[in-house]
């Protein structure tokens, strides 16, 4: 009925015009008009990797596939202090529900650095760790980009609400390269509660935009971000998006 009830970290990222590939109109097509395409081979491969790592962390089963083995130095040892595929649920200041699952919350106050060595984090800290598949490391975020990444900031905000005594959140992406010989890369940055809160305020502004966008009767009146048209392999909605067609003509 045009009323946004809940969303996810991925949903906010999709609608965020500042995120790579983010576009309010793309979000409208997928969430209001339900124009979701079938899962791509890359998506299915990512799901398989997540399942393999999750099983390893829960049961201690060995990693088996070449892709998972390429990043085993960045996967923590199974045991206590890990929350795997942790469900999150909280509300924005405007009452919109935020739901999802976090690949890994690491509460050990230790982290794995870019060389695969275990390092100590400050007291009262936790790590948000997300497994990513990519065809090329050129898509990997820098530390600065990671600090502003809406998905990880959402997970960190949820973490601070879950672990109320914590003061720092480490944001970590582990990239598994799927093209050519499997390789991995880790990017990580430590942020404090105030820094996460500041970035979460921006995420809340995107959710308010989504509330307004959901009320529109047609995609043609929804703001677009034409910089996202060519992101990744190209927006899947280019064939029916008037903003893309106008840009192409220009």
C-alpha positions as CSV (number, residue, x, y, z in Angstrom):
1,X,0.0,0.0,0.0
2,X,2.9,2.3,-0.4
3,X,4.0,2.2,3.2
4,X,7.5,1.0,4.0
5,X,7.4,-1.3,7.0
6,X,10.9,-2.8,7.1
7,X,14.1,-3.1,5.1
8,X,17.6,-4.6,5.4
9,X,21.1,-3.4,5.2
10,X,21.2,-4.5,1.6
11,X,18.0,-2.7,0.9
12,X,19.4,0.6,2.2
13,X,22.6,0.1,0.2
14,X,20.5,-0.5,-3.0
15,X,18.6,2.7,-2.5
16,X,21.6,4.8,-1.4
17,X,22.7,7.1,-4.3
18,X,26.1,7.4,-2.6
19,X,26.8,3.7,-2.6
20,X,28.4,2.1,-5.6
21,X,25.5,0.9,-7.8
22,X,23.0,2.4,-5.4
23,X,19.9,4.0,-6.9
24,X,16.4,4.8,-5.4
25,X,14.7,3.9,-8.7
26,X,16.5,0.5,-8.8
27,X,15.2,-0.1,-5.2
28,X,11.7,0.9,-6.4
29,X,11.8,-1.6,-9.3
30,X,12.9,-4.4,-7.1
31,X,11.0,-3.8,-3.9
32,X,7.8,-2.0,-5.0
33,X,7.3,-3.4,-8.5
34,X,8.9,-6.7,-7.5
35,X,11.1,-6.8,-10.6
36,X,13.7,-9.2,-9.2
37,X,15.6,-11.3,-11.7
38,X,16.7,-14.9,-11.1
39,X,19.9,-15.4,-9.0
40,X,23.0,-15.1,-11.1
41,X,25.8,-17.6,-11.1
42,X,27.9,-15.2,-9.0
43,X,25.1,-15.0,-6.4
44,X,24.8,-18.8,-6.2
45,X,28.6,-19.1,-5.9
46,X,28.5,-16.6,-3.1
47,X,25.8,-18.5,-1.3
48,X,27.8,-21.7,-1.6
49,X,30.9,-20.0,-0.1
50,X,28.9,-18.6,2.8
51,X,27.4,-22.0,3.5
52,X,30.8,-23.7,3.5
53,X,32.4,-21.1,5.9
54,X,29.3,-21.2,8.2
55,X,29.5,-25.0,8.4
56,X,33.2,-24.8,9.2
57,X,32.7,-22.3,12.0
58,X,29.8,-24.2,13.5
59,X,31.1,-27.7,13.3
60,X,34.8,-27.5,12.7
61,X,34.4,-29.3,9.3
62,X,37.3,-28.6,7.0
63,X,37.1,-26.1,4.2
64,X,37.0,-28.0,0.9
65,X,36.6,-25.9,-2.2
66,X,39.5,-24.1,-3.8
67,X,37.7,-20.7,-3.3
68,X,37.2,-21.2,0.4
69,X,40.7,-22.6,0.9
70,X,42.1,-19.5,-0.8
71,X,40.8,-17.4,2.2
72,X,41.3,-19.8,5.0
73,X,44.0,-17.6,6.6
74,X,41.3,-15.0,7.1
75,X,38.7,-17.3,8.6
76,X,38.9,-17.6,12.4
77,X,39.3,-20.9,14.2
78,X,35.9,-22.4,15.3
79,X,35.1,-22.0,19.0
80,X,33.7,-19.6,21.5
81,X,33.3,-15.9,21.0
82,X,31.8,-16.2,17.5
83,X,28.2,-15.4,16.6
84,X,27.6,-17.0,13.1
85,X,24.8,-15.8,10.8
86,X,23.4,-13.8,13.8
87,X,19.9,-12.4,13.2
88,X,19.5,-8.7,13.8
89,X,16.3,-6.7,14.4
90,X,15.9,-3.1,15.5
91,X,14.0,0.0,14.4
92,X,15.1,3.3,13.0
93,X,14.2,6.6,14.7
94,X,11.2,6.7,12.4
95,X,10.0,3.3,13.4
96,X,11.1,1.4,10.3
97,X,12.2,-2.2,11.1
98,X,15.7,-3.3,10.1
99,X,16.1,-7.0,9.8
100,X,18.8,-9.3,8.5
101,X,21.6,-11.7,9.3
102,X,25.3,-10.9,10.0
103,X,27.9,-13.3,8.5
104,X,30.0,-13.1,11.7
105,X,30.2,-11.1,14.9
106,X,33.6,-11.8,16.5
107,X,33.6,-11.0,20.2
108,X,37.1,-12.3,21.0
109,X,38.7,-8.9,20.9
110,X,41.2,-10.3,18.5
111,X,41.2,-9.9,14.7
112,X,43.1,-11.3,11.7
113,X,45.2,-8.7,9.9
114,X,45.9,-8.4,6.1
115,X,48.8,-10.8,6.5
116,X,46.7,-13.5,8.2
117,X,48.2,-12.9,11.6
118,X,46.1,-12.6,14.8
119,X,46.2,-9.2,16.5
120,X,44.7,-7.8,19.6
121,X,41.9,-5.2,19.5
122,X,41.2,-2.7,22.2
123,X,39.1,-3.8,25.2
124,X,35.3,-3.5,24.8
125,X,35.4,-4.1,21.0
126,X,33.8,-6.5,18.6
127,X,34.3,-7.2,14.9
128,X,31.7,-7.4,12.1
129,X,33.0,-9.7,9.4
130,X,31.5,-10.1,6.0
131,X,32.5,-12.7,3.3
132,X,32.4,-11.3,-0.3
133,X,32.9,-12.9,-3.6
134,X,34.3,-10.8,-6.5
135,X,35.5,-11.3,-10.0
136,X,38.3,-8.7,-9.5
137,X,39.9,-7.1,-6.5
138,X,39.4,-3.7,-8.2
139,X,35.9,-3.9,-6.7
140,X,37.3,-4.3,-3.2
141,X,36.6,-1.4,-0.8
142,X,39.4,0.7,0.6
143,X,39.6,1.2,4.4
144,X,38.0,4.6,4.0
145,X,35.2,3.2,1.9
146,X,34.7,0.4,4.4
147,X,34.2,3.0,7.2
148,X,31.3,4.5,5.2
149,X,29.9,1.2,3.9
150,X,26.2,1.2,4.7
151,X,25.9,-2.5,5.1
152,X,28.7,-2.8,7.6
153,X,27.7,0.3,9.4
154,X,24.2,-1.1,9.8
155,X,25.6,-4.3,11.2
156,X,27.8,-2.3,13.6
157,X,24.9,-0.2,14.7
158,X,22.9,-3.4,15.4
159,X,26.0,-4.8,17.3
160,X,26.2,-1.7,19.6
161,X,22.5,-2.3,20.4
162,X,23.1,-6.0,21.1
163,X,26.4,-5.5,23.0
164,X,25.6,-2.3,24.9
165,X,28.9,-2.2,26.9
166,X,31.1,-2.2,23.7
167,X,32.8,0.9,22.5
168,X,34.6,-0.1,19.3
169,X,33.5,-2.0,16.2
170,X,35.9,-3.4,13.7
171,X,34.5,-3.5,10.1
172,X,36.0,-6.2,8.0
173,X,35.5,-7.5,4.4
174,X,37.2,-10.7,3.2
175,X,37.1,-10.9,-0.6
176,X,37.3,-14.2,-2.5
177,X,38.3,-13.7,-6.1
178,X,36.3,-16.0,-8.4
179,X,38.0,-15.2,-11.7
180,X,41.2,-17.0,-12.5
181,X,43.2,-18.7,-9.7
182,X,41.2,-18.2,-6.5
183,X,42.8,-15.7,-4.2
184,X,41.6,-13.7,-1.2
185,X,42.1,-10.2,0.2
186,X,41.2,-8.7,3.6
187,X,40.3,-5.0,4.3
188,X,39.6,-3.9,7.9
189,X,39.2,-0.7,9.9
190,X,38.4,0.0,13.6
191,X,35.7,2.6,14.4
192,X,34.3,3.8,17.7
193,X,30.7,4.1,18.8
194,X,30.5,7.8,17.9
195,X,31.8,7.3,14.4
196,X,29.3,4.5,13.7
197,X,26.5,6.6,15.1
198,X,27.4,9.5,12.8
199,X,27.4,7.3,9.8
200,X,24.2,5.6,10.9
201,X,22.5,9.0,10.9
202,X,23.1,9.2,7.2
203,X,21.7,5.6,6.7
204,X,18.6,6.8,8.5
205,X,18.3,9.6,6.0
206,X,18.3,7.0,3.2
207,X,15.6,5.1,4.9
208,X,13.5,8.3,5.1
209,X,14.0,8.7,1.3
210,X,12.9,5.1,0.9
211,X,9.7,5.9,2.8
212,X,8.9,8.7,0.4
213,X,9.9,6.6,-2.7
214,X,7.6,3.7,-1.7
215,X,4.6,6.1,-1.9
216,X,5.2,6.9,-5.6
217,X,2.8,5.4,-8.1
218,X,5.3,5.0,-10.9
219,X,9.0,4.5,-11.2
220,X,9.3,7.5,-13.6
221,X,8.7,9.9,-10.7
222,X,11.4,8.3,-8.4
223,X,14.8,9.9,-8.2
224,X,17.5,8.1,-10.2
225,X,21.2,7.8,-10.0
226,X,22.5,7.5,-13.6
227,X,26.1,6.9,-12.3
228,X,24.9,3.5,-11.2
229,X,23.7,2.4,-14.6
230,X,27.0,0.8,-15.6
231,X,28.0,-0.4,-12.1
232,X,29.2,-4.0,-11.8
233,X,27.8,-5.7,-15.0
234,X,25.2,-3.0,-15.6
235,X,21.9,-2.3,-13.9
236,X,19.4,-5.1,-14.8
237,X,16.6,-2.4,-15.2
238,X,18.2,-0.5,-18.0
239,X,15.7,-1.9,-20.6
240,X,12.7,-0.3,-18.9
241,X,14.3,2.7,-17.1
242,X,13.6,6.1,-18.7
243,X,16.4,7.7,-16.8
244,X,18.9,5.3,-18.4
245,X,17.3,5.7,-21.8
246,X,17.5,9.5,-21.6
247,X,21.2,9.3,-20.5
248,X,22.0,7.0,-23.4
249,X,20.4,9.4,-25.9
250,X,22.4,12.3,-24.3
